[in-house]
Amino acid sequence: MFKATALGHRSVLEEVVAALQRADALQIESCVEDEPHEDDLTDLPLLHEIEEQSGRAEFVRDFLGRFREPEQAFSSFVSEKFHMDEDEFVALEPDEEFQALYRESETISVRMAAIERERVELKARIEMLAPWKALHVQLSGLEETSHVRLLMGTVPRTKAPAIRAALRETVADVSVEELPGEGSREAWVVMVHQGSVDEVRNLLALSEFEEASFGGLTDYPVEESSHAQECLRQLASEDDVLVARATALAELYPKAFALADALASRHRAVAVRHEFGSTERTFIMRGWVRESKLVDVREAVSAYEDVDLTFDPPAEDDDPPVALDNPRWLQPFEVITDLYGRPRYGELDPTPLLAVPFFVFFGLCIGDFGYGLALIIMAWLIKNRLDVAPGVKRFMDLIMYCGVSVMVVGVLTGSYFAIPTEELPAFLQEAIVLQPLEEIQILLVFTVLLGVVHVLLGVGVKAYDLMRKDQVASAVCDELSTFLMWAVLIGVVAAAVWAPDAVVPLLVLGLGVTLLLKGRVFERPLVPEGAPTWDRTLGWIWVLASSAWLVALAVGGPSWFGWAVLAVTLTAVVSRAVRACIVGALAGAYKTFNTLTGFTADFLSYTRLAALGLASLVVGWVVNVLVGIMPFEGGLVVVGVIFGSLIFVVGHSFNIVINLLGAIVHPLRLQYVEFFGKFYEGGGTEYRPFGFDTTSLVLRREAPEEGGNGP
């Protein structure tokens, strides 16, 4: 990655930014704090104009998208893609034709929204009038007098007698006209004397009485309801016409989609100028470009003589973005790295290290030749028959790779859609190396050994990375000591079989040296700064005595080494160096214990691979058993073939999907926790060059001339 700095005259600012945007190679960084900045180079009036046009384009795009039937298969799961030449994309403008389209779309949208509001009002009116259909009085004729008030509303049908009785007991001057109503409620017209209105209203309010309002209605309730229904039909007819017109306009959806993206890119090209430094007549631009894109950036600005372009390597305090650079066959595995997070600049790219383990782990989790073949076919069809995004294509490449692993494991374990081994052809049986259901213990041991190799690989990578950074002491004491510990333990196991007398010496000497290394005891006499020579000498004596004591314990040497260690230890009262050595030894013991227990748990965690593989095999076997109980002879043979085939296809498809999820999640967990946890930090910033803002729009560039440098 290189730091690019461009210094140019303001007169070519717009052209240079446009050229760099087309090059799609420079990630622009803010330089206003480091460079002169007399004023903001952002053209605010132009920016506001673009924002207004962009809002219109997005409105048209979203509106027409409601009426467009996507042509791409599986559009519910895969976003539709549009293809356009880059030159055509750059030339897109919100011309008069688009403005006319916007106005018509806005008119249709506004009217459709008004129709929807009127529909809601009319439906509410019809619902409100439903209980009053038996009222054979025009609503305009329901007039109050100077002595009589009318209260109109509905009451629950089941509570009507009780409410009526309460009214008559409470108020004498009241009369109730009851209508059949509709559903669970009755309609009432309550006529009450003016002096008793408040009393009646309060009683009705406590009895679930819902007062009705007929504001603006004059005809009979039945006629008003019929009129509202007729209005609904007219609105529906008008809405159909509007929908038909919007559907016809939807043919222009791709252009509106592309224009929205073009305006978004144009907006970015103007807004990015805020990050530039400036003087009265010049602009200063800074950013990051990967080495393989240096030529593209040079060519983008080569036509402008008033621009000076320089490239510099990153400084120590810089934090450049990260672009992974792997061979093409390895790039699908970058998906795994990106899910966790890009490495920091200068940190090791873990992609080559995780590729083979993930490939193997995935195969073990499913382990069936037929399932692997099905995964390859499915991934190939999605990649080549659907217009999917580049990221999806790369993930499908990963699935195809892993499908090969599944097929290989299926051959080695004799699993072909979980068909019993004895029913396989002889040549397939001869290729079997391990039968999981019959040799579960061997499978478990194999997965644990895989875990040992994988976890220790992570430790080795950490040691290499520390040495690469000239931190040799940390590499030896913190990482390589772990190799020593496990080498000793493996040697102890081997010695217990072939040389029992060597068990104790190996254990004492190996773990003792591991303890001293992890506690960095050999560095402790140097730690107390300003300590006198005698103090540090005592520290070195303690280290040498402890080392000699370990050897004596291992080989049966004289015991006085232990007394020597004890004697020097007593000087800790006055010696800071000895105290530091003792603390280091205790810390080393603690780290050794934690390493032993923690790594053991990590190793055992890899047995999940065996569990997933066995689960896949057992579920497939159950599906085959269900197929086997279908009648394939006699009069029901047709039924047996149909249902047997259905069970086979659906059952194994379900098994593939379920185990595919497990085969992704659990190997990822092993990579991220057990493996990455040993050496990888991540947290880098992804390299995102300044280019066109396109979502589902795929831009085509002209093929470069022979001998030229094309993208």
Rosetta blueprint (number, residue, H / E / L):
1 M L
2 F E
3 K E
4 A E
5 T E
6 A E
7 L E
8 G E
9 H E
10 R H
11 S H
12 V H
13 L H
14 E H
15 E H
16 V H
17 V H
18 A H
19 A H
20 L H
21 Q H
22 R H
23 A H
24 D L
25 A L
26 L L
27 Q E
28 I E
29 E E
30 S L
31 C L
32 V L
33 E L
34 D L
35 E L
36 P L
37 H E
38 E L
39 D L
40 D L
41 L L
42 T L
43 D L
44 L H
45 P H
46 L H
47 L H
48 H H
49 E H
50 I H
51 E H
52 E H
53 Q H
54 S H
55 G H
56 R H
57 A H
58 E H
59 F H
60 V H
61 R H
62 D H
63 F H
64 L H
65 G H
66 R L
67 F L
68 R L
69 E L
70 P L
71 E L
72 Q L
73 A L
74 F L
75 S L
76 S L
77 F L
78 V L
79 S L
80 E L
81 K L
82 F E
83 H E
84 M E
85 D E
86 E H
87 D H
88 E H
89 F H
90 V H
91 A L
92 L L
93 E L
94 P L
95 D L
96 E H
97 E H
98 F H
99 Q H
100 A H
101 L H
102 Y H
103 R H
104 E H
105 S H
106 E H
107 T H
108 I H
109 S H
110 V H
111 R H
112 M H
113 A H
114 A H
115 I H
116 E H
117 R H
118 E H
119 R H
120 V H
121 E H
122 L H
123 K H
124 A H
125 R H
126 I H
127 E H
128 M H
129 L H
130 A H
131 P H
132 W H
133 K L
134 A L
135 L L
136 H L
137 V L
138 Q L
139 L H
140 S H
141 G H
142 L L
143 E L
144 E L
145 T L
146 S L
147 H L
148 V E
149 R E
150 L E
151 L E
152 M E
153 G E
154 T E
155 V E
156 P E
157 R H
158 T H
159 K H
160 A H
161 P H
162 A H
163 I H
164 R H
165 A H
166 A H
167 L H
168 R H
169 E H
170 T H
171 V L
172 A L
173 D L
174 V E
175 S E
176 V E
177 E E
178 E E
179 L E
180 P E
181 G E
182 E E
183 G L
184 S L
185 R E
186 E E
187 A E
188 W E
189 V E
190 V E
191 M E
192 V E
193 H E
194 Q H
195 G H
196 S H
197 V H
198 D H
199 E H
200 V H
201 R H
202 N H
203 L H
204 L H
205 A H
206 L L
207 S L
208 E L
209 F L
210 E E
211 E E
212 A L
213 S L
214 F L
215 G L
216 G L
217 L L
218 T L
219 D L
220 Y L
221 P H
222 V H
223 E H
224 E H
225 S H
226 S H
227 H H
228 A H
229 Q H
230 E H
231 C H
232 L H
233 R H
234 Q H
235 L H
236 A H
237 S H
238 E H
239 D H
240 D H
241 V H
242 L H
243 V H
244 A H
245 R H
246 A H
247 T H
248 A H
249 L H
250 A H
251 E H
252 L H
253 Y H
254 P H
255 K H
256 A H
257 F H
258 A H
259 L H
260 A H
261 D H
262 A H
263 L H
264 A H
265 S H
266 R H
267 H H
268 R H
269 A H
270 V H
271 A H
272 V H
273 R H
274 H H
275 E H
276 F L
277 G E
278 S E
279 T L
280 E L
281 R L
282 T E
283 F E
284 I E
285 M E
286 R E
287 G E
288 W E
289 V E
290 R L
291 E H
292 S H
293 K H
294 L H
295 V H
296 D H
297 V H
298 R H
299 E H
300 A H
301 V H
302 S L
303 A L
304 Y L
305 E L
306 D L
307 V E
308 D E
309 L E
310 T E
311 F E
312 D E
313 P L
314 P L
315 A L
316 E L
317 D L
318 D L
319 D L
320 P L
321 P L
322 V E
323 A L
324 L L
325 D L
326 N L
327 P L
328 R H
329 W H
330 L H
331 Q H
332 P H
333 F H
334 E H
335 V H
336 I H
337 T H
338 D H
339 L H
340 Y H
341 G L
342 R L
343 P L
344 R L
345 Y L
346 G L
347 E L
348 L L
349 D L
350 P L
351 T H
352 P H
353 L H
354 L H
355 A H
356 V H
357 P H
358 F H
359 F H
360 V H
361 F H
362 F H
363 G H
364 L H
365 C H
366 I H
367 G L
368 D L
369 F H
370 G H
371 Y H
372 G H
373 L H
374 A H
375 L H
376 I H
377 I H
378 M H
379 A H
380 W H
381 L H
382 I H
383 K H
384 N H
385 R H
386 L L
387 D L
388 V L
389 A L
390 P H
391 G H
392 V H
393 K H
394 R H
395 F H
396 M H
397 D H
398 L H
399 I H
400 M H
401 Y H
402 C H
403 G H
404 V H
405 S H
406 V H
407 M H
408 V H
409 V H
410 G H
411 V H
412 L H
413 T H
414 G L
415 S L
416 Y L
417 F L
418 A L
419 I L
420 P L
421 T H
422 E H
423 E H
424 L L
425 P L
426 A H
427 F H
428 L H
429 Q H
430 E H
431 A L
432 I L
433 V L
434 L L
435 Q L
436 P L
437 L L
438 E L
439 E L
440 I H
441 Q H
442 I H
443 L H
444 L H
445 V H
446 F H
447 T H
448 V H
449 L H
450 L H
451 G H
452 V H
453 V H
454 H H
455 V H
456 L H
457 L H
458 G H
459 V H
460 G H
461 V H
462 K H
463 A H
464 Y H
465 D H
466 L H
467 M H
468 R H
469 K L
470 D L
471 Q L
472 V H
473 A H
474 S H
475 A H
476 V H
477 C H
478 D H
479 E H
480 L H
481 S H
482 T H
483 F H
484 L H
485 M H
486 W H
487 A H
488 V H
489 L H
490 I H
491 G H
492 V H
493 V H
494 A H
495 A H
496 A H
497 V H
498 W H
499 A L
500 P H
501 D H
502 A H
503 V H
504 V H
505 P H
506 L H
507 L H
508 V H
509 L H
510 G H
511 L H
512 G H
513 V H
514 T H
515 L H
516 L H
517 L H
518 K H
519 G L
520 R L
521 V H
522 F H
523 E H
524 R H
525 P H
526 L H
527 V L
528 P L
529 E L
530 G L
531 A L
532 P L
533 T H
534 W H
535 D H
536 R H
537 T H
538 L H
539 G H
540 W H
541 I H
542 W H
543 V H
544 L H
545 A H
546 S H
547 S H
548 A H
549 W H
550 L H
551 V H
552 A H
553 L H
554 A H
555 V H
556 G L
557 G L
558 P L
559 S L
560 W H
561 F H
562 G H
563 W H
564 A H
565 V H
566 L H
567 A H
568 V H
569 T H
570 L H
571 T H
572 A H
573 V H
574 V L
575 S L
576 R H
577 A H
578 V H
579 R H
580 A H
581 C H
582 I H
583 V H
584 G H
585 A H
586 L H
587 A H
588 G H
589 A H
590 Y H
591 K H
592 T H
593 F H
594 N H
595 T H
596 L H
597 T H
598 G H
599 F H
600 T H
601 A H
602 D H
603 F H
604 L H
605 S H
606 Y L
607 T H
608 R H
609 L H
610 A H
611 A H
612 L H
613 G H
614 L H
615 A H
616 S H
617 L H
618 V H
619 V H
620 G H
621 W H
622 V H
623 V H
624 N H
625 V H
626 L H
627 V H
628 G H
629 I L
630 M L
631 P L
632 F L
633 E L
634 G H
635 G H
636 L H
637 V H
638 V H
639 V H
640 G H
641 V H
642 I H
643 F H
644 G H
645 S H
646 L H
647 I H
648 F H
649 V H
650 V H
651 G H
652 H H
653 S H
654 F H
655 N H
656 I H
657 V H
658 I H
659 N H
660 L H
661 L H
662 G H
663 A H
664 I H
665 V H
666 H H
667 P H
668 L H
669 R H
670 L H
671 Q H
672 Y H
673 V H
674 E H
675 F H
676 F H
677 G H
678 K H
679 F H
680 Y L
681 E L
682 G L
683 G L
684 G L
685 T L
686 E E
687 Y L
688 R L
689 P L
690 F L
691 G L
692 F L
693 D L
694 T L
695 T L
696 S L
697 L E
698 V E
699 L E
700 R E
701 R L
702 E L
703 A L
704 P L
705 E L
706 E L
707 G L
708 G L
709 N L
710 G L
711 P L
